[in-house]
């Protein structure tokens, strides 16, 4: 590893200024094994890491995400699904993986520490990070050390572009399995323009100090204008907000019959409560950050009844791959997987396909493994559970796949189609 300690200090200082996608400000350390409830062993020399081992020579696959803190529902889902995929892949023979998953608490400085731990362990390829803020903080390190990474759920363009403001100068070795934030905004506007039965006057409530929320919002507004959507109100908030009565009144007074929420499920739950208190019942519509609202502690799930969201995954899809995944996940973890789990499952299987189609082995150099994976990911087609058809990637690391609309009915996510 190159200049690790000097680099750690410099990047950690820079990270404090970055806005994390769904990140937590906490920096306390807890055991990943206890946080996830899994039976994986604690990695040697790491109090917060867990490993899933293979029988025989294996590629060392690193990852980090929040296994504790406010965003832990995302990290635990990603970790669980990655372990499930690896168990299945390793049992088949052929490509083998050993996973080391570090708890970064969705904190940028902790993510840099996690990266250094994984690099010292000998990481050869990676699931990068779960959240965008953490991904943005470590992507330069992956570039510097030339390690291939594919994030299941870090949706900000800042994860894959060195110049995120203009979406230029891609890292080249950092890819995404999830939709980018701009793509989610465009797809949401397109969907609403095609489904005017949901509403025709659009109110928006978004978090204006968060790159996830603003990235979706900016593209949504641009596409809404192109599609002649009638945006009648826009309300904003910042991190830590708990009272949304003003934003709800603004949308209600403007006559919005659909409210677009490009935000995470935690503040969304408070928005829904504020709407109920005001006797306001528009159609609410969100994106992938809404996934998890039904499992939030102390949340009245009846408030989310009828809420729509665009997501790459629907647990009630009838195709064989999805049904097998949902059953295996439920059997192992006792709950229905969310789209973060599905993206992680696809990411691991895509890595396995790419490695199987290349001539690299666990004995190959990291440079050779990275070159092989870049070649495969920019040319191959992958069929997983997070799209009804082929999944592909461009040279920037952006994924191309078709989104799905789901709606909450009777306390469960179901297809809206």
C-alpha positions as CSV (number, residue, x, y, z in Angstrom):
1,X,0.0,0.0,0.0
2,X,1.4,3.4,-1.0
3,X,2.0,6.1,1.6
4,X,-0.8,4.8,3.7
5,X,-0.4,6.8,6.9
6,X,0.2,10.1,5.1
7,X,-2.7,9.5,2.8
8,X,-5.0,8.6,5.6
9,X,-4.4,11.9,7.3
10,X,-4.9,13.9,4.2
11,X,-8.0,12.2,3.0
12,X,-9.6,11.9,6.4
13,X,-9.3,15.7,6.7
14,X,-11.0,16.2,3.3
15,X,-13.7,13.7,4.1
16,X,-15.2,15.8,6.9
17,X,-16.4,18.3,4.2
18,X,-18.2,15.6,2.1
19,X,-21.9,14.9,2.3
20,X,-22.6,11.2,2.7
21,X,-25.4,9.5,0.9
22,X,-27.5,8.2,3.8
23,X,-24.6,8.6,6.2
24,X,-24.5,8.7,10.0
25,X,-22.3,11.2,11.8
26,X,-21.5,8.6,14.5
27,X,-18.0,7.2,14.7
28,X,-18.4,4.6,17.5
29,X,-17.1,1.1,16.7
30,X,-19.1,-2.1,17.2
31,X,-18.5,-5.6,16.1
32,X,-19.9,-6.4,12.7
33,X,-20.7,-9.9,13.7
34,X,-22.9,-8.8,16.6
35,X,-24.4,-6.0,14.6
36,X,-25.5,-8.3,11.8
37,X,-26.4,-11.3,13.8
38,X,-24.6,-13.5,11.4
39,X,-22.5,-16.5,12.1
40,X,-19.4,-15.4,10.2
41,X,-16.1,-15.4,12.0
42,X,-14.3,-12.2,13.1
43,X,-11.4,-11.5,10.8
44,X,-8.0,-12.0,12.2
45,X,-6.6,-8.7,13.5
46,X,-9.8,-6.8,13.0
47,X,-12.3,-6.2,15.8
48,X,-14.9,-4.8,13.4
49,X,-14.5,-7.0,10.3
50,X,-16.0,-10.3,9.3
51,X,-15.0,-12.9,6.8
52,X,-16.7,-15.6,4.8
53,X,-14.1,-18.1,3.7
54,X,-13.9,-20.5,0.7
55,X,-12.6,-24.0,0.4
56,X,-9.3,-23.6,-1.5
57,X,-7.8,-20.7,-3.3
58,X,-10.1,-17.7,-3.2
59,X,-10.2,-14.1,-4.5
60,X,-10.0,-11.7,-1.5
61,X,-13.2,-9.6,-1.8
62,X,-13.4,-6.5,0.4
63,X,-16.3,-4.3,1.4
64,X,-17.4,-1.7,3.9
65,X,-20.8,-0.4,5.0
66,X,-22.8,0.7,8.1
67,X,-23.4,-2.3,10.3
68,X,-24.2,0.0,13.2
69,X,-25.9,3.4,13.4
70,X,-28.8,5.0,11.6
71,X,-28.0,3.5,8.2
72,X,-27.3,0.0,9.4
73,X,-30.4,-1.4,7.7
74,X,-28.6,-0.8,4.4
75,X,-25.2,-2.2,5.4
76,X,-26.6,-5.3,7.0
77,X,-28.7,-6.1,4.0
78,X,-25.7,-5.7,1.7
79,X,-23.5,-7.9,3.9
80,X,-26.1,-10.6,4.3
81,X,-26.8,-10.8,0.6
82,X,-23.1,-10.8,-0.3
83,X,-22.5,-13.7,2.1
84,X,-25.5,-15.6,0.7
85,X,-24.2,-15.2,-2.9
86,X,-20.7,-16.2,-1.9
87,X,-22.0,-19.3,-0.1
88,X,-23.8,-20.3,-3.3
89,X,-20.9,-19.5,-5.6
90,X,-18.3,-21.3,-3.4
91,X,-20.5,-24.5,-3.2
92,X,-20.6,-24.7,-7.0
93,X,-16.8,-24.8,-7.3
94,X,-14.8,-22.8,-9.9
95,X,-14.4,-19.1,-8.8
96,X,-14.1,-18.9,-5.0
97,X,-14.4,-15.8,-2.8
98,X,-13.3,-14.8,0.7
99,X,-15.2,-11.8,2.0
100,X,-14.0,-9.3,4.5
101,X,-16.7,-6.8,5.4
102,X,-15.8,-3.8,7.6
103,X,-18.2,-1.6,9.5
104,X,-17.7,2.0,8.3
105,X,-20.9,3.4,10.1
106,X,-21.6,5.4,6.9
107,X,-18.9,7.8,8.1
108,X,-16.2,9.0,5.6
109,X,-13.3,8.9,8.0
110,X,-14.3,5.4,9.2
111,X,-14.5,4.3,5.5
112,X,-10.9,5.4,4.9
113,X,-9.9,3.4,8.0
114,X,-11.8,0.4,6.7
115,X,-10.1,0.7,3.3
116,X,-6.7,0.7,4.9
117,X,-7.7,-2.4,7.0
118,X,-8.9,-4.2,3.8
119,X,-5.7,-3.2,1.9
120,X,-3.5,-4.6,4.7
121,X,-5.6,-7.8,4.6
122,X,-4.7,-8.2,0.9
123,X,-7.9,-7.2,-0.8
124,X,-7.8,-8.0,-4.5
125,X,-11.3,-6.7,-5.6
126,X,-14.1,-5.0,-3.8
127,X,-17.8,-4.2,-3.2
128,X,-16.5,-0.8,-2.3
129,X,-18.9,0.9,0.1
130,X,-22.7,0.8,0.8
131,X,-23.2,4.6,0.9
132,X,-22.2,7.3,-1.5
133,X,-20.4,9.5,1.0
134,X,-18.2,6.7,2.1
135,X,-17.7,5.7,-1.6
136,X,-16.7,9.2,-2.5
137,X,-14.1,9.2,0.2
138,X,-12.4,6.0,-0.8
139,X,-12.7,6.0,-4.6
140,X,-9.4,7.9,-4.9
141,X,-7.7,5.2,-2.9
142,X,-9.1,2.5,-5.2
143,X,-7.8,4.5,-8.1
144,X,-4.4,5.0,-6.5
145,X,-3.9,1.3,-5.7
146,X,-5.7,0.1,-8.9
147,X,-8.2,-2.2,-7.2
148,X,-11.4,-2.9,-9.0
149,X,-14.6,-2.0,-7.0
150,X,-18.3,-2.2,-7.7
151,X,-20.6,-0.6,-5.2
152,X,-24.0,-2.2,-4.8
153,X,-25.8,0.9,-3.6
154,X,-23.5,4.0,-3.7
155,X,-25.7,5.9,-6.2
156,X,-24.0,9.3,-6.3
157,X,-22.0,10.1,-9.5
158,X,-19.2,11.3,-7.1
159,X,-18.4,7.7,-6.4
160,X,-17.4,7.0,-10.0
161,X,-16.3,10.5,-11.3
162,X,-13.4,12.4,-10.1
163,X,-15.1,15.6,-11.2
164,X,-18.6,14.9,-9.9
165,X,-19.9,18.4,-10.5
166,X,-19.5,17.9,-14.3
167,X,-19.6,14.1,-14.3
168,X,-16.2,13.9,-16.1
169,X,-12.9,12.2,-15.6
170,X,-14.2,8.8,-14.4
171,X,-12.0,6.7,-12.1
172,X,-12.3,3.8,-14.6
173,X,-11.9,1.0,-12.1
174,X,-15.0,1.9,-9.9
175,X,-18.4,0.7,-11.1
176,X,-22.0,0.9,-9.8
177,X,-24.7,-1.8,-9.6
178,X,-27.3,0.7,-8.6
179,X,-28.9,3.5,-10.6
180,X,-27.1,6.8,-10.4
181,X,-28.9,9.6,-8.7
182,X,-29.5,11.6,-11.9
183,X,-30.9,8.5,-13.6
184,X,-33.3,8.0,-10.7
185,X,-34.5,11.6,-11.1
186,X,-35.1,11.3,-14.8
187,X,-36.8,7.9,-14.5
188,X,-39.1,9.2,-11.8
189,X,-40.2,12.2,-13.9
190,X,-40.7,9.9,-16.9
191,X,-42.8,7.5,-14.8
192,X,-45.1,10.2,-13.4
193,X,-45.6,11.7,-16.9
194,X,-46.8,8.3,-18.1
195,X,-49.0,7.6,-15.1
196,X,-51.0,10.8,-14.6
197,X,-53.6,8.7,-12.8
198,X,-51.3,9.0,-9.7
199,X,-51.6,12.8,-9.8
200,X,-51.0,15.8,-12.1
201,X,-49.8,18.5,-9.7
202,X,-46.5,17.7,-8.2
203,X,-45.1,18.8,-4.9
204,X,-41.4,18.1,-4.0
205,X,-39.8,17.8,-0.6
206,X,-36.0,17.2,-0.7
207,X,-32.9,17.5,1.5
208,X,-30.8,20.3,0.1
209,X,-27.6,19.5,2.0
210,X,-27.4,15.9,0.8
211,X,-25.8,14.8,-2.5
212,X,-28.2,11.9,-2.9
213,X,-31.3,14.0,-2.6
214,X,-30.1,17.0,-4.6
215,X,-28.7,14.8,-7.4
216,X,-32.1,13.2,-7.9
217,X,-34.0,16.5,-7.4
218,X,-32.0,18.4,-10.0
219,X,-32.5,15.9,-12.7
220,X,-36.1,15.3,-11.8
221,X,-36.9,19.0,-12.2
222,X,-35.0,19.2,-15.5
223,X,-36.9,16.2,-16.9
224,X,-40.2,17.3,-15.4
225,X,-39.9,20.6,-17.4
226,X,-39.2,18.6,-20.6
227,X,-42.2,16.4,-19.9
228,X,-44.5,19.3,-19.0
229,X,-45.1,18.1,-15.5
230,X,-46.8,20.7,-13.3
231,X,-44.5,21.2,-10.3
232,X,-46.5,23.4,-8.0
233,X,-44.4,23.4,-4.8
234,X,-40.9,22.7,-3.6
235,X,-40.0,22.3,0.1
236,X,-36.5,21.7,1.4
237,X,-34.9,20.6,4.7
238,X,-31.5,19.9,6.1
239,X,-29.9,17.1,8.1
240,X,-31.6,16.4,11.4
241,X,-34.9,18.0,10.6
242,X,-37.8,16.5,12.6
243,X,-40.7,18.8,11.9
244,X,-42.1,18.8,8.3
245,X,-45.4,20.6,9.0
246,X,-44.3,23.6,7.0
247,X,-43.3,21.6,3.9
248,X,-46.5,19.6,4.0
249,X,-48.7,22.8,4.4
250,X,-46.8,24.3,1.4
251,X,-47.6,21.3,-0.8
252,X,-51.2,21.1,0.5
253,X,-51.9,24.8,-0.1
254,X,-50.5,24.5,-3.6
255,X,-52.9,21.7,-4.4
256,X,-50.3,19.0,-5.0
257,X,-52.0,15.6,-5.5
258,X,-48.6,13.8,-5.7
259,X,-45.6,14.5,-3.6
260,X,-42.2,13.4,-4.8
261,X,-39.8,12.5,-2.0
262,X,-36.2,11.9,-3.3
263,X,-35.0,11.3,0.3
264,X,-34.3,8.4,2.7
265,X,-36.9,6.5,4.6
266,X,-36.1,8.0,8.0
267,X,-37.1,11.6,7.2
268,X,-39.8,10.2,4.8
269,X,-41.5,8.5,7.8
270,X,-41.7,12.0,9.5
271,X,-43.1,13.5,6.3
272,X,-45.8,10.9,6.2
273,X,-46.7,11.5,9.9
274,X,-46.9,15.2,9.3
275,X,-49.2,14.6,6.3
276,X,-51.5,12.5,8.5
277,X,-51.6,15.2,11.2
278,X,-52.6,17.8,8.5
279,X,-55.3,15.5,7.1
280,X,-53.4,15.6,3.8
281,X,-53.5,12.4,1.6
282,X,-51.7,12.9,-1.7
283,X,-49.9,10.0,-3.5
284,X,-46.3,9.9,-2.2
285,X,-43.6,8.8,-4.6
286,X,-39.9,8.0,-3.8
287,X,-36.8,6.4,-5.1
288,X,-34.5,3.6,-3.8
289,X,-33.7,5.4,-0.6
290,X,-37.3,4.8,0.5
291,X,-36.6,1.1,0.7
292,X,-36.5,0.2,4.4
293,X,-39.4,2.3,5.6
294,X,-41.5,-0.8,6.6
295,X,-38.8,-2.0,8.9
296,X,-38.1,1.3,10.7
297,X,-38.4,1.0,14.5
298,X,-41.6,2.5,16.0
299,X,-43.0,3.4,12.6
300,X,-46.7,3.0,11.9
301,X,-46.5,1.2,8.6
302,X,-50.1,2.1,7.8
303,X,-48.8,5.6,7.1
304,X,-46.9,4.2,4.1
305,X,-49.9,2.5,2.5
306,X,-50.1,3.5,-1.1
307,X,-46.6,4.9,-1.3
308,X,-44.9,4.4,-4.6
309,X,-41.1,4.1,-5.3
310,X,-38.8,3.3,-8.2
311,X,-36.5,0.5,-7.4
312,X,-34.5,-2.1,-9.3
313,X,-36.0,-5.0,-7.3
314,X,-39.4,-6.3,-6.3
315,X,-39.5,-9.2,-3.9
316,X,-42.8,-10.4,-5.3
317,X,-41.5,-10.8,-8.8
318,X,-42.5,-14.1,-10.3
319,X,-39.3,-15.0,-12.2
320,X,-37.4,-18.0,-10.9
321,X,-34.2,-16.2,-10.0
322,X,-36.0,-13.7,-7.8
323,X,-38.1,-16.3,-6.1
324,X,-35.1,-18.5,-5.4
325,X,-33.2,-15.5,-3.9
326,X,-36.1,-14.4,-1.8
327,X,-36.6,-17.9,-0.4
328,X,-32.9,-18.4,0.3
329,X,-32.6,-15.0,2.0
330,X,-35.7,-15.6,4.1
331,X,-34.5,-19.0,5.1
332,X,-31.1,-17.7,6.2
333,X,-32.0,-14.4,7.7
334,X,-35.7,-14.6,8.6
335,X,-36.8,-11.5,6.6
336,X,-37.7,-10.4,3.1
337,X,-34.7,-8.9,1.3
338,X,-34.8,-5.2,0.2
339,X,-33.3,-3.8,-3.0
340,X,-30.0,-3.1,-1.3
341,X,-29.7,-6.8,-0.6
342,X,-30.7,-7.6,-4.2
343,X,-28.1,-5.2,-5.7
344,X,-25.4,-6.8,-3.5
345,X,-26.4,-10.3,-4.6
346,X,-26.2,-9.2,-8.2
347,X,-22.9,-7.4,-7.7
348,X,-21.2,-10.6,-6.3
349,X,-22.6,-12.8,-9.0
350,X,-21.6,-10.3,-11.7
351,X,-18.0,-10.4,-10.3
352,X,-18.1,-14.2,-10.4
353,X,-19.3,-14.2,-14.0
354,X,-16.6,-11.7,-15.0
355,X,-13.8,-13.7,-13.3
356,X,-15.1,-16.9,-14.8
357,X,-14.9,-15.4,-18.3
358,X,-11.3,-14.2,-17.7
359,X,-8.0,-15.9,-17.3
360,X,-7.0,-14.4,-14.0
361,X,-6.7,-16.4,-10.7
362,X,-6.3,-15.6,-7.1
363,X,-2.5,-15.8,-7.7
364,X,-2.7,-13.0,-10.4
365,X,-1.5,-9.5,-9.6
366,X,-4.0,-6.9,-8.6
367,X,-3.3,-5.0,-11.7
368,X,-4.1,-8.0,-13.9
369,X,-7.3,-8.7,-12.0
370,X,-8.4,-5.1,-12.3
371,X,-7.7,-5.0,-16.0
372,X,-9.6,-8.2,-16.6
373,X,-12.6,-7.1,-14.7
374,X,-12.7,-3.7,-16.4
375,X,-12.6,-5.5,-19.8
376,X,-15.4,-7.9,-18.8
377,X,-17.7,-5.4,-17.2
378,X,-17.5,-3.0,-20.2
379,X,-18.3,-5.8,-22.7
380,X,-20.4,-8.4,-21.0
381,X,-24.2,-8.7,-20.4
382,X,-25.4,-9.9,-17.0
383,X,-28.8,-11.1,-16.1
384,X,-29.6,-10.9,-12.4
385,X,-32.5,-10.1,-10.1
386,X,-32.4,-6.3,-10.2
387,X,-33.7,-5.9,-13.8
388,X,-36.1,-7.8,-16.0
389,X,-33.5,-7.9,-18.8
390,X,-29.8,-7.5,-19.5
391,X,-27.6,-5.4,-17.2
392,X,-24.6,-3.7,-18.8
393,X,-22.0,-1.1,-17.9
394,X,-20.3,1.7,-19.9
395,X,-16.6,2.7,-19.6
396,X,-17.5,5.3,-16.9
397,X,-18.7,2.5,-14.6
398,X,-22.4,3.5,-14.9
399,X,-25.0,0.7,-15.0
400,X,-27.8,0.4,-17.5
401,X,-30.9,-1.5,-16.5
402,X,-34.6,-1.0,-16.4
403,X,-36.2,0.3,-13.1
404,X,-39.4,-1.2,-11.6
405,X,-42.2,0.6,-9.8
406,X,-43.5,-0.9,-6.6
407,X,-46.2,0.2,-4.2
408,X,-46.8,-0.6,-0.6
409,X,-50.1,-2.5,-0.2
410,X,-51.2,-4.2,3.0
411,X,-47.9,-3.5,4.6
412,X,-45.8,-5.1,1.9
413,X,-43.9,-4.1,-1.2
414,X,-45.7,-5.3,-4.4
415,X,-45.2,-4.6,-8.1
416,X,-47.1,-1.5,-9.3
417,X,-47.3,-2.9,-12.8
